[in-house]
Amino acid sequence: MIFTWETHDQRLRRFMKISPLKKLEWLRQMQEFTLKTSTKRLNMIRRKLREDRAIKRGKKP
């Protein structure tokens, strides 16, 4: 049990100790879950936002 609040720096250090491979795996699992649970409408909205951001950065979708 944590009896004191951790500072912002302590929290960053704790997260930095996690390996990049584990972070990427966690992100992939989150993406898969989001895709499985999202409706077609939500996926369409996400795709449209992704395309709009790509256009603003000067990249083709």
CHARMM internal coordinates of N, CA and C (Angstrom, degrees):
IC EDIT
DIST 1 N 1 CA 1.4539
DIST 1 CA 1 C 1.5291
ANGL 1 N 1 CA 1 C 109.03
DIST 1 C 2 N 1.2952
ANGL 1 CA 1 C 2 N 116.65
DIHE 1 N 1 CA 1 C 2 N 140.17
DIST 2 N 2 CA 1.4572
ANGL 1 C 2 N 2 CA 121.77
DIHE 1 CA 1 C 2 N 2 CA 179.66
DIST 2 CA 2 C 1.5257
ANGL 2 N 2 CA 2 C 108.50
DIHE 1 C 2 N 2 CA 2 C -92.49
DIST 2 C 3 N 1.3194
ANGL 2 CA 2 C 3 N 115.76
DIHE 2 N 2 CA 2 C 3 N 124.53
DIST 3 N 3 CA 1.4607
ANGL 2 C 3 N 3 CA 119.90
DIHE 2 CA 2 C 3 N 3 CA -178.66
DIST 3 CA 3 C 1.5173
ANGL 3 N 3 CA 3 C 112.72
DIHE 2 C 3 N 3 CA 3 C -98.93
DIST 3 C 4 N 1.3120
ANGL 3 CA 3 C 4 N 117.24
DIHE 3 N 3 CA 3 C 4 N -14.85
DIST 4 N 4 CA 1.4654
ANGL 3 C 4 N 4 CA 120.41
DIHE 3 CA 3 C 4 N 4 CA 178.87
DIST 4 CA 4 C 1.5203
ANGL 4 N 4 CA 4 C 108.88
DIHE 3 C 4 N 4 CA 4 C -124.79
DIST 4 C 5 N 1.3067
ANGL 4 CA 4 C 5 N 115.16
DIHE 4 N 4 CA 4 C 5 N 153.79
DIST 5 N 5 CA 1.4581
ANGL 4 C 5 N 5 CA 119.67
DIHE 4 CA 4 C 5 N 5 CA 176.58
DIST 5 CA 5 C 1.5057
ANGL 5 N 5 CA 5 C 108.80
DIHE 4 C 5 N 5 CA 5 C -77.47
DIST 5 C 6 N 1.3210
ANGL 5 CA 5 C 6 N 117.10
DIHE 5 N 5 CA 5 C 6 N 136.65
DIST 6 N 6 CA 1.4536
ANGL 5 C 6 N 6 CA 119.52
DIHE 5 CA 5 C 6 N 6 CA 177.92
DIST 6 CA 6 C 1.5240
ANGL 6 N 6 CA 6 C 110.09
DIHE 5 C 6 N 6 CA 6 C -84.06
DIST 6 C 7 N 1.3103
ANGL 6 CA 6 C 7 N 115.38
DIHE 6 N 6 CA 6 C 7 N 145.67
DIST 7 N 7 CA 1.4542
ANGL 6 C 7 N 7 CA 120.28
DIHE 6 CA 6 C 7 N 7 CA 179.73
DIST 7 CA 7 C 1.5324
ANGL 7 N 7 CA 7 C 108.93
DIHE 6 C 7 N 7 CA 7 C -77.96
DIST 7 C 8 N 1.3149
ANGL 7 CA 7 C 8 N 114.67
DIHE 7 N 7 CA 7 C 8 N 169.87
DIST 8 N 8 CA 1.4694
ANGL 7 C 8 N 8 CA 120.34
DIHE 7 CA 7 C 8 N 8 CA 178.95
DIST 8 CA 8 C 1.5306
ANGL 8 N 8 CA 8 C 110.16
DIHE 7 C 8 N 8 CA 8 C -60.24
DIST 8 C 9 N 1.3300
ANGL 8 CA 8 C 9 N 117.06
DIHE 8 N 8 CA 8 C 9 N -43.14
DIST 9 N 9 CA 1.4684
ANGL 8 C 9 N 9 CA 121.06
DIHE 8 CA 8 C 9 N 9 CA 179.86
DIST 9 CA 9 C 1.5291
ANGL 9 N 9 CA 9 C 111.54
DIHE 8 C 9 N 9 CA 9 C -64.04
DIST 9 C 10 N 1.3198
ANGL 9 CA 9 C 10 N 117.06
DIHE 9 N 9 CA 9 C 10 N -40.77
DIST 10 N 10 CA 1.4651
ANGL 9 C 10 N 10 CA 120.22
DIHE 9 CA 9 C 10 N 10 CA 179.05
DIST 10 CA 10 C 1.5234
ANGL 10 N 10 CA 10 C 110.59
DIHE 9 C 10 N 10 CA 10 C -63.88
DIST 10 C 11 N 1.3127
ANGL 10 CA 10 C 11 N 116.11
DIHE 10 N 10 CA 10 C 11 N -40.29
DIST 11 N 11 CA 1.4580
ANGL 10 C 11 N 11 CA 119.96
DIHE 10 CA 10 C 11 N 11 CA 179.48
DIST 11 CA 11 C 1.5168
ANGL 11 N 11 CA 11 C 110.72
DIHE 10 C 11 N 11 CA 11 C -65.32
DIST 11 C 12 N 1.3418
ANGL 11 CA 11 C 12 N 117.55
DIHE 11 N 11 CA 11 C 12 N -43.08
DIST 12 N 12 CA 1.4647
ANGL 11 C 12 N 12 CA 121.27
DIHE 11 CA 11 C 12 N 12 CA 177.50
DIST 12 CA 12 C 1.5195
ANGL 12 N 12 CA 12 C 111.07
DIHE 11 C 12 N 12 CA 12 C -60.67
DIST 12 C 13 N 1.3299
ANGL 12 CA 12 C 13 N 116.67
DIHE 12 N 12 CA 12 C 13 N -43.41
DIST 13 N 13 CA 1.4652
ANGL 12 C 13 N 13 CA 120.12
DIHE 12 CA 12 C 13 N 13 CA 179.64
DIST 13 CA 13 C 1.5218
ANGL 13 N 13 CA 13 C 111.27
DIHE 12 C 13 N 13 CA 13 C -62.51
DIST 13 C 14 N 1.3327
ANGL 13 CA 13 C 14 N 116.33
DIHE 13 N 13 CA 13 C 14 N -39.55
DIST 14 N 14 CA 1.4605
ANGL 13 C 14 N 14 CA 120.22
DIHE 13 CA 13 C 14 N 14 CA 179.55
DIST 14 CA 14 C 1.5354
ANGL 14 N 14 CA 14 C 110.31
DIHE 13 C 14 N 14 CA 14 C -63.18
DIST 14 C 15 N 1.3319
ANGL 14 CA 14 C 15 N 116.89
DIHE 14 N 14 CA 14 C 15 N -43.30
DIST 15 N 15 CA 1.4586
ANGL 14 C 15 N 15 CA 120.34
DIHE 14 CA 14 C 15 N 15 CA 179.57
DIST 15 CA 15 C 1.5250
ANGL 15 N 15 CA 15 C 112.16
DIHE 14 C 15 N 15 CA 15 C -71.13
DIST 15 C 16 N 1.3254
ANGL 15 CA 15 C 16 N 117.73
DIHE 15 N 15 CA 15 C 16 N -29.62
DIST 16 N 16 CA 1.4591
ANGL 15 C 16 N 16 CA 120.57
DIHE 15 CA 15 C 16 N 16 CA 179.70
DIST 16 CA 16 C 1.5213
ANGL 16 N 16 CA 16 C 111.38
DIHE 15 C 16 N 16 CA 16 C -70.45
DIST 16 C 17 N 1.3219
ANGL 16 CA 16 C 17 N 117.35
DIHE 16 N 16 CA 16 C 17 N -20.93
DIST 17 N 17 CA 1.4643
ANGL 16 C 17 N 17 CA 120.78
DIHE 16 CA 16 C 17 N 17 CA 179.61
DIST 17 CA 17 C 1.5232
ANGL 17 N 17 CA 17 C 111.80
DIHE 16 C 17 N 17 CA 17 C -73.75
DIST 17 C 18 N 1.3217
ANGL 17 CA 17 C 18 N 118.02
DIHE 17 N 17 CA 17 C 18 N -17.96
DIST 18 N 18 CA 1.4578
ANGL 17 C 18 N 18 CA 121.61
DIHE 17 CA 17 C 18 N 18 CA 178.63
DIST 18 CA 18 C 1.5267
ANGL 18 N 18 CA 18 C 108.18
DIHE 17 C 18 N 18 CA 18 C -73.86
DIST 18 C 19 N 1.3078
ANGL 18 CA 18 C 19 N 116.80
DIHE 18 N 18 CA 18 C 19 N 133.55
DIST 19 N 19 CA 1.4686
ANGL 18 C 19 N 19 CA 120.19
DIHE 18 CA 18 C 19 N 19 CA -176.66
DIST 19 CA 19 C 1.5320
ANGL 19 N 19 CA 19 C 110.70
DIHE 18 C 19 N 19 CA 19 C -67.23
DIST 19 C 20 N 1.3290
ANGL 19 CA 19 C 20 N 116.72
DIHE 19 N 19 CA 19 C 20 N 148.23
DIST 20 N 20 CA 1.4726
ANGL 19 C 20 N 20 CA 120.08
DIHE 19 CA 19 C 20 N 20 CA 178.82
DIST 20 CA 20 C 1.5225
ANGL 20 N 20 CA 20 C 112.54
DIHE 19 C 20 N 20 CA 20 C -58.86
DIST 20 C 21 N 1.3212
ANGL 20 CA 20 C 21 N 117.19
DIHE 20 N 20 CA 20 C 21 N -34.53
DIST 21 N 21 CA 1.4586
ANGL 20 C 21 N 21 CA 120.65
DIHE 20 CA 20 C 21 N 21 CA 179.90
DIST 21 CA 21 C 1.5314
ANGL 21 N 21 CA 21 C 110.97
DIHE 20 C 21 N 21 CA 21 C -63.54
DIST 21 C 22 N 1.3320
ANGL 21 CA 21 C 22 N 116.56
DIHE 21 N 21 CA 21 C 22 N -42.22
DIST 22 N 22 CA 1.4648
ANGL 21 C 22 N 22 CA 120.10
DIHE 21 CA 21 C 22 N 22 CA 178.22
DIST 22 CA 22 C 1.5262
ANGL 22 N 22 CA 22 C 110.98
DIHE 21 C 22 N 22 CA 22 C -66.68
DIST 22 C 23 N 1.3254
ANGL 22 CA 22 C 23 N 117.24
DIHE 22 N 22 CA 22 C 23 N -37.49
DIST 23 N 23 CA 1.4621
ANGL 22 C 23 N 23 CA 120.65
DIHE 22 CA 22 C 23 N 23 CA 177.92
DIST 23 CA 23 C 1.5245
ANGL 23 N 23 CA 23 C 110.75
DIHE 22 C 23 N 23 CA 23 C -63.68
DIST 23 C 24 N 1.3342
ANGL 23 CA 23 C 24 N 116.63
DIHE 23 N 23 CA 23 C 24 N -43.50
DIST 24 N 24 CA 1.4598
ANGL 23 C 24 N 24 CA 120.34
DIHE 23 CA 23 C 24 N 24 CA 179.51
DIST 24 CA 24 C 1.5219
ANGL 24 N 24 CA 24 C 111.16
DIHE 23 C 24 N 24 CA 24 C -65.78
DIST 24 C 25 N 1.3182
ANGL 24 CA 24 C 25 N 116.96
DIHE 24 N 24 CA 24 C 25 N -39.40
DIST 25 N 25 CA 1.4627
ANGL 24 C 25 N 25 CA 120.75
DIHE 24 CA 24 C 25 N 25 CA 178.03
DIST 25 CA 25 C 1.5294
ANGL 25 N 25 CA 25 C 110.21
DIHE 24 C 25 N 25 CA 25 C -62.94
DIST 25 C 26 N 1.3224
ANGL 25 CA 25 C 26 N 116.35
DIHE 25 N 25 CA 25 C 26 N -42.72
DIST 26 N 26 CA 1.4581
ANGL 25 C 26 N 26 CA 121.59
DIHE 25 CA 25 C 26 N 26 CA 178.85
DIST 26 CA 26 C 1.5325
ANGL 26 N 26 CA 26 C 110.61
DIHE 25 C 26 N 26 CA 26 C -62.45
DIST 26 C 27 N 1.3225
ANGL 26 CA 26 C 27 N 117.37
DIHE 26 N 26 CA 26 C 27 N -42.84
DIST 27 N 27 CA 1.4603
ANGL 26 C 27 N 27 CA 121.37
DIHE 26 CA 26 C 27 N 27 CA 178.33
DIST 27 CA 27 C 1.5238
ANGL 27 N 27 CA 27 C 111.63
DIHE 26 C 27 N 27 CA 27 C -64.25
DIST 27 C 28 N 1.3473
ANGL 27 CA 27 C 28 N 116.74
DIHE 27 N 27 CA 27 C 28 N -39.57
DIST 28 N 28 CA 1.4543
ANGL 27 C 28 N 28 CA 120.72
DIHE 27 CA 27 C 28 N 28 CA 178.30
DIST 28 CA 28 C 1.5301
ANGL 28 N 28 CA 28 C 110.89
DIHE 27 C 28 N 28 CA 28 C -63.91
DIST 28 C 29 N 1.3167
ANGL 28 CA 28 C 29 N 116.39
DIHE 28 N 28 CA 28 C 29 N -42.11
DIST 29 N 29 CA 1.4672
ANGL 28 C 29 N 29 CA 120.59
DIHE 28 CA 28 C 29 N 29 CA 178.16
DIST 29 CA 29 C 1.5266
ANGL 29 N 29 CA 29 C 111.36
DIHE 28 C 29 N 29 CA 29 C -63.86
DIST 29 C 30 N 1.3361
ANGL 29 CA 29 C 30 N 116.52
DIHE 29 N 29 CA 29 C 30 N -39.37
DIST 30 N 30 CA 1.4682
ANGL 29 C 30 N 30 CA 119.88
DIHE 29 CA 29 C 30 N 30 CA 177.40
DIST 30 CA 30 C 1.5173
ANGL 30 N 30 CA 30 C 110.36
DIHE 29 C 30 N 30 CA 30 C -64.05
DIST 30 C 31 N 1.3278
ANGL 30 CA 30 C 31 N 117.41
DIHE 30 N 30 CA 30 C 31 N -41.63
DIST 31 N 31 CA 1.4600
ANGL 30 C 31 N 31 CA 121.05
DIHE 30 CA 30 C 31 N 31 CA -179.85
DIST 31 CA 31 C 1.5299
ANGL 31 N 31 CA 31 C 110.56
DIHE 30 C 31 N 31 CA 31 C -64.86
DIST 31 C 32 N 1.3252
ANGL 31 CA 31 C 32 N 117.61
DIHE 31 N 31 CA 31 C 32 N -44.04
DIST 32 N 32 CA 1.4575
ANGL 31 C 32 N 32 CA 120.79
DIHE 31 CA 31 C 32 N 32 CA 178.72
DIST 32 CA 32 C 1.5262
ANGL 32 N 32 CA 32 C 111.20
DIHE 31 C 32 N 32 CA 32 C -61.38
DIST 32 C 33 N 1.3282
ANGL 32 CA 32 C 33 N 116.49
DIHE 32 N 32 CA 32 C 33 N -43.02
DIST 33 N 33 CA 1.4596
ANGL 32 C 33 N 33 CA 120.36
DIHE 32 CA 32 C 33 N 33 CA 178.86
DIST 33 CA 33 C 1.5259
ANGL 33 N 33 CA 33 C 111.12
DIHE 32 C 33 N 33 CA 33 C -62.38
DIST 33 C 34 N 1.3417
ANGL 33 CA 33 C 34 N 116.23
DIHE 33 N 33 CA 33 C 34 N -43.63
DIST 34 N 34 CA 1.4559
ANGL 33 C 34 N 34 CA 120.89
DIHE 33 CA 33 C 34 N 34 CA 179.81
DIST 34 CA 34 C 1.5235
ANGL 34 N 34 CA 34 C 111.06
DIHE 33 C 34 N 34 CA 34 C -61.84
DIST 34 C 35 N 1.3270
ANGL 34 CA 34 C 35 N 116.48
DIHE 34 N 34 CA 34 C 35 N -42.63
DIST 35 N 35 CA 1.4593
ANGL 34 C 35 N 35 CA 119.74
DIHE 34 CA 34 C 35 N 35 CA 179.38
DIST 35 CA 35 C 1.5260
ANGL 35 N 35 CA 35 C 112.03
DIHE 34 C 35 N 35 CA 35 C -65.28
DIST 35 C 36 N 1.3283
ANGL 35 CA 35 C 36 N 117.58
DIHE 35 N 35 CA 35 C 36 N -38.50
DIST 36 N 36 CA 1.4580
ANGL 35 C 36 N 36 CA 121.30
DIHE 35 CA 35 C 36 N 36 CA -179.36
DIST 36 CA 36 C 1.5223
ANGL 36 N 36 CA 36 C 112.41
DIHE 35 C 36 N 36 CA 36 C -69.51
DIST 36 C 37 N 1.3281
ANGL 36 CA 36 C 37 N 117.03
DIHE 36 N 36 CA 36 C 37 N -34.19
DIST 37 N 37 CA 1.4590
ANGL 36 C 37 N 37 CA 120.42
DIHE 36 CA 36 C 37 N 37 CA -173.44
DIST 37 CA 37 C 1.5222
ANGL 37 N 37 CA 37 C 113.47
DIHE 36 C 37 N 37 CA 37 C -96.46
DIST 37 C 38 N 1.3170
ANGL 37 CA 37 C 38 N 117.81
DIHE 37 N 37 CA 37 C 38 N -8.83
DIST 38 N 38 CA 1.4635
ANGL 37 C 38 N 38 CA 120.62
DIHE 37 CA 37 C 38 N 38 CA -177.30
DIST 38 CA 38 C 1.5271
ANGL 38 N 38 CA 38 C 111.10
DIHE 37 C 38 N 38 CA 38 C -85.27
DIST 38 C 39 N 1.3150
ANGL 38 CA 38 C 39 N 114.28
DIHE 38 N 38 CA 38 C 39 N 149.79
DIST 39 N 39 CA 1.4632
ANGL 38 C 39 N 39 CA 119.99
DIHE 38 CA 38 C 39 N 39 CA 175.36
DIST 39 CA 39 C 1.5257
ANGL 39 N 39 CA 39 C 109.10
DIHE 38 C 39 N 39 CA 39 C -81.59
DIST 39 C 40 N 1.3163
ANGL 39 CA 39 C 40 N 116.05
DIHE 39 N 39 CA 39 C 40 N 168.58
DIST 40 N 40 CA 1.4687
ANGL 39 C 40 N 40 CA 120.50
DIHE 39 CA 39 C 40 N 40 CA 177.52
DIST 40 CA 40 C 1.5191
ANGL 40 N 40 CA 40 C 110.17
DIHE 39 C 40 N 40 CA 40 C -60.81
DIST 40 C 41 N 1.3199
ANGL 40 CA 40 C 41 N 116.10
DIHE 40 N 40 CA 40 C 41 N -37.05
DIST 41 N 41 CA 1.4667
ANGL 40 C 41 N 41 CA 120.42
DIHE 40 CA 40 C 41 N 41 CA -179.36
DIST 41 CA 41 C 1.5327
ANGL 41 N 41 CA 41 C 110.84
DIHE 40 C 41 N 41 CA 41 C -63.71
DIST 41 C 42 N 1.3369
ANGL 41 CA 41 C 42 N 117.15
DIHE 41 N 41 CA 41 C 42 N -45.09
DIST 42 N 42 CA 1.4627
ANGL 41 C 42 N 42 CA 120.17
DIHE 41 CA 41 C 42 N 42 CA 179.22
DIST 42 CA 42 C 1.5246
ANGL 42 N 42 CA 42 C 111.38
DIHE 41 C 42 N 42 CA 42 C -64.30
DIST 42 C 43 N 1.3269
ANGL 42 CA 42 C 43 N 116.41
DIHE 42 N 42 CA 42 C 43 N -41.31
DIST 43 N 43 CA 1.4672
ANGL 42 C 43 N 43 CA 119.33
DIHE 42 CA 42 C 43 N 43 CA 178.05
DIST 43 CA 43 C 1.5230
ANGL 43 N 43 CA 43 C 110.95
DIHE 42 C 43 N 43 CA 43 C -63.22
DIST 43 C 44 N 1.3286
ANGL 43 CA 43 C 44 N 117.83
DIHE 43 N 43 CA 43 C 44 N -38.00
DIST 44 N 44 CA 1.4564
ANGL 43 C 44 N 44 CA 121.56
DIHE 43 CA 43 C 44 N 44 CA 177.82
DIST 44 CA 44 C 1.5331
ANGL 44 N 44 CA 44 C 110.20
DIHE 43 C 44 N 44 CA 44 C -64.10
DIST 44 C 45 N 1.3217
ANGL 44 CA 44 C 45 N 117.07
DIHE 44 N 44 CA 44 C 45 N -42.62
DIST 45 N 45 CA 1.4729
ANGL 44 C 45 N 45 CA 121.18
DIHE 44 CA 44 C 45 N 45 CA 178.89
DIST 45 CA 45 C 1.5208
ANGL 45 N 45 CA 45 C 110.30
DIHE 44 C 45 N 45 CA 45 C -62.46
DIST 45 C 46 N 1.3403
ANGL 45 CA 45 C 46 N 117.41
DIHE 45 N 45 CA 45 C 46 N -45.33
DIST 46 N 46 CA 1.4704
ANGL 45 C 46 N 46 CA 120.85
DIHE 45 CA 45 C 46 N 46 CA 179.29
DIST 46 CA 46 C 1.5260
ANGL 46 N 46 CA 46 C 111.36
DIHE 45 C 46 N 46 CA 46 C -61.58
DIST 46 C 47 N 1.3467
ANGL 46 CA 46 C 47 N 116.22
DIHE 46 N 46 CA 46 C 47 N -42.14
DIST 47 N 47 CA 1.4622
ANGL 46 C 47 N 47 CA 120.24
DIHE 46 CA 46 C 47 N 47 CA 178.96
DIST 47 CA 47 C 1.5206
ANGL 47 N 47 CA 47 C 110.92
DIHE 46 C 47 N 47 CA 47 C -62.43
DIST 47 C 48 N 1.3382
ANGL 47 CA 47 C 48 N 116.96
DIHE 47 N 47 CA 47 C 48 N -42.71
DIST 48 N 48 CA 1.4571
ANGL 47 C 48 N 48 CA 121.79
DIHE 47 CA 47 C 48 N 48 CA 179.78
DIST 48 CA 48 C 1.5356
ANGL 48 N 48 CA 48 C 110.56
DIHE 47 C 48 N 48 CA 48 C -63.16
DIST 48 C 49 N 1.3355
ANGL 48 CA 48 C 49 N 116.88
DIHE 48 N 48 CA 48 C 49 N -43.51
DIST 49 N 49 CA 1.4665
ANGL 48 C 49 N 49 CA 119.82
DIHE 48 CA 48 C 49 N 49 CA 178.13
DIST 49 CA 49 C 1.5248
ANGL 49 N 49 CA 49 C 111.30
DIHE 48 C 49 N 49 CA 49 C -63.46
DIST 49 C 50 N 1.3337
ANGL 49 CA 49 C 50 N 116.65
DIHE 49 N 49 CA 49 C 50 N -40.11
DIST 50 N 50 CA 1.4612
ANGL 49 C 50 N 50 CA 120.89
DIHE 49 CA 49 C 50 N 50 CA 178.67
DIST 50 CA 50 C 1.5240
ANGL 50 N 50 CA 50 C 110.44
DIHE 49 C 50 N 50 CA 50 C -62.73
DIST 50 C 51 N 1.3267
ANGL 50 CA 50 C 51 N 117.29
DIHE 50 N 50 CA 50 C 51 N -41.97
DIST 51 N 51 CA 1.4638
ANGL 50 C 51 N 51 CA 121.43
DIHE 50 CA 50 C 51 N 51 CA 178.96
DIST 51 CA 51 C 1.5301
ANGL 51 N 51 CA 51 C 110.85
DIHE 50 C 51 N 51 CA 51 C -65.76
DIST 51 C 52 N 1.3336
ANGL 51 CA 51 C 52 N 116.83
DIHE 51 N 51 CA 51 C 52 N -41.31
DIST 52 N 52 CA 1.4657
ANGL 51 C 52 N 52 CA 120.63
DIHE 51 CA 51 C 52 N 52 CA 179.41
DIST 52 CA 52 C 1.5271
ANGL 52 N 52 CA 52 C 110.81
DIHE 51 C 52 N 52 CA 52 C -62.70
DIST 52 C 53 N 1.3344
ANGL 52 CA 52 C 53 N 117.27
DIHE 52 N 52 CA 52 C 53 N -41.64
DIST 53 N 53 CA 1.4632
ANGL 52 C 53 N 53 CA 120.55
DIHE 52 CA 52 C 53 N 53 CA 178.50
DIST 53 CA 53 C 1.5223
ANGL 53 N 53 CA 53 C 110.74
DIHE 52 C 53 N 53 CA 53 C -65.38
DIST 53 C 54 N 1.3239
ANGL 53 CA 53 C 54 N 117.09
DIHE 53 N 53 CA 53 C 54 N -37.99
DIST 54 N 54 CA 1.4649
ANGL 53 C 54 N 54 CA 120.54
DIHE 53 CA 53 C 54 N 54 CA 179.64
DIST 54 CA 54 C 1.5258
ANGL 54 N 54 CA 54 C 110.27
DIHE 53 C 54 N 54 CA 54 C -65.70
DIST 54 C 55 N 1.3042
ANGL 54 CA 54 C 55 N 117.11
DIHE 54 N 54 CA 54 C 55 N -39.46
DIST 55 N 55 CA 1.4652
ANGL 54 C 55 N 55 CA 121.57
DIHE 54 CA 54 C 55 N 55 CA 179.51
DIST 55 CA 55 C 1.5293
ANGL 55 N 55 CA 55 C 109.38
DIHE 54 C 55 N 55 CA 55 C -65.61
DIST 55 C 56 N 1.3356
ANGL 55 CA 55 C 56 N 118.05
DIHE 55 N 55 CA 55 C 56 N -41.82
DIST 56 N 56 CA 1.4625
ANGL 55 C 56 N 56 CA 120.74
DIHE 55 CA 55 C 56 N 56 CA 179.94
DIST 56 CA 56 C 1.5256
ANGL 56 N 56 CA 56 C 111.49
DIHE 55 C 56 N 56 CA 56 C -64.59
DIST 56 C 57 N 1.3345
ANGL 56 CA 56 C 57 N 117.08
DIHE 56 N 56 CA 56 C 57 N -31.16
DIST 57 N 57 CA 1.4593
ANGL 56 C 57 N 57 CA 120.50
DIHE 56 CA 56 C 57 N 57 CA 178.74
DIST 57 CA 57 C 1.5213
ANGL 57 N 57 CA 57 C 111.84
DIHE 56 C 57 N 57 CA 57 C -82.07
DIST 57 C 58 N 1.3230
ANGL 57 CA 57 C 58 N 116.94
DIHE 57 N 57 CA 57 C 58 N -7.32
DIST 58 N 58 CA 1.4474
ANGL 57 C 58 N 58 CA 120.20
DIHE 57 CA 57 C 58 N 58 CA 178.96
DIST 58 CA 58 C 1.5100
ANGL 58 N 58 CA 58 C 114.06
DIHE 57 C 58 N 58 CA 58 C 91.04
DIST 58 C 59 N 1.3291
ANGL 58 CA 58 C 59 N 116.54
DIHE 58 N 58 CA 58 C 59 N 13.62
DIST 59 N 59 CA 1.4607
ANGL 58 C 59 N 59 CA 120.09
DIHE 58 CA 58 C 59 N 59 CA 179.30
DIST 59 CA 59 C 1.5153
ANGL 59 N 59 CA 59 C 109.07
DIHE 58 C 59 N 59 CA 59 C -104.51
DIST 59 C 60 N 1.3198
ANGL 59 CA 59 C 60 N 115.16
DIHE 59 N 59 CA 59 C 60 N 152.98
DIST 60 N 60 CA 1.4549
ANGL 59 C 60 N 60 CA 119.48
DIHE 59 CA 59 C 60 N 60 CA 176.10
DIST 60 CA 60 C 1.5240
ANGL 60 N 60 CA 60 C 108.84
DIHE 59 C 60 N 60 CA 60 C -83.07
DIST 60 C 61 N 1.3361
ANGL 60 CA 60 C 61 N 118.26
DIHE 60 N 60 CA 60 C 61 N 141.27
DIST 61 N 61 CA 1.4790
ANGL 60 C 61 N 61 CA 120.17
DIHE 60 CA 60 C 61 N 61 CA 179.44
DIST 61 CA 61 C 1.4951
ANGL 61 N 61 CA 61 C 113.05
DIHE 60 C 61 N 61 CA 61 C -68.33
END
COOR INIT
IC SEED 1 N 1 CA 1 C
IC BUILD
